[in-house]
Amino acid sequence: MAARLTQSALQRTSSLLRLCPTVSAVVSSRGTGDTSSSSSSVALSGAQGKQRTVEDLPLVSPWEMFYRMVFQGYYNRLHELQLHEKRLYGPLYRGGMKNICLSSVELLEELLRKDEKFPSRGDMSLWTDYRDMKGLGYGPFTEEGEKWYKLRTVLNKRMLHPKDSVNYGGVINEVVSDLIKRIHHLRQTSPTGDLVSNLSNELYRFSLEGISSILFETRIGCLEKEIPVETQDFIDSISQMFSYSMPVVLLPKWSRNILPYWGRYVAGWEGIFKFCEFLKQSICLFRSSCE
């Protein structure tokens, strides 16, 4: 498992190096990829009397990252890139985009348990750039600090308490039942009579249907035999937005008006918000008809 904490988390990582003995140990043994010698590393750090800092972490330069993504083919295999870099630098290192990379479940747990009341979840400018361009507000994924905390508190009250989450059991069971029916249908209509050709895609649609059923309180048809046109456009827009996210991140902003990637990335967001507006209007019409 890996988590990437962006530049805004650098200062907190310095604090983490002071607070967490495990992290200090990893910094002392950087580049080995082995955390089994934590005790000796901590002892060594104490003997030297020098506090490790962010600057002591191994660094992946932007050019190294670009080379691995483009020429070594890791662009579509980011999970393999994380494993590769962990073997090179260990479980804690500086990434090529001014971020801190954690590739250790134990370190990630230690960080989250010692996190602040208003944590920094990372640089979300990739998402906020579009919202700023369109004059749209931020949400739980894009807000930071106290504003994020207030939004998360509202969600906690409605969705994350165990006694409240039980209320969604019936809805989720319906979605699960529809997924099973769709799997049976896909197997029966496959050339061999027992094959689901793209199971990951079906699980993705299942997740999207479940989330929509809770957030929007309506079904959007991701698991139907014939998916509604609006829903399919929504799915395609999400895929397009994520597909062009990496080129947008890697390329400088001045290239956005020259190369096509930014335009295609924005078009994905346009489709997402278009569907949300369509869904909002549909819900309003349904509620009006029920009154």
QUINOR-V56046 format. One record per run of one state. SS is the DSSP state (alpha for helix, beta for strand, coil for the rest). FROM is the first residue (numbers start at 1). TO is the last residue. Records with the same first field share a line. If there is no record, write none. Layout:
BEGIN
SS=FROM-TO, FROM-TO
END
This chain:
BEGIN
coil=1-2, 6-6, 20-20, 29-37, 49-53, 57-58, 60-61, 71-73, 77-77, 90-91, 95-99, 103-104, 114-124, 135-144, 161-161, 190-198, 216-228, 244-244, 251-252, 256-260, 291-291
beta=3-5, 59-59, 92-94, 100-102
alpha=7-19, 21-28, 38-48, 54-56, 62-70, 74-76, 78-89, 105-113, 125-134, 145-160, 162-189, 199-215, 229-243, 245-250, 253-255, 261-290
END
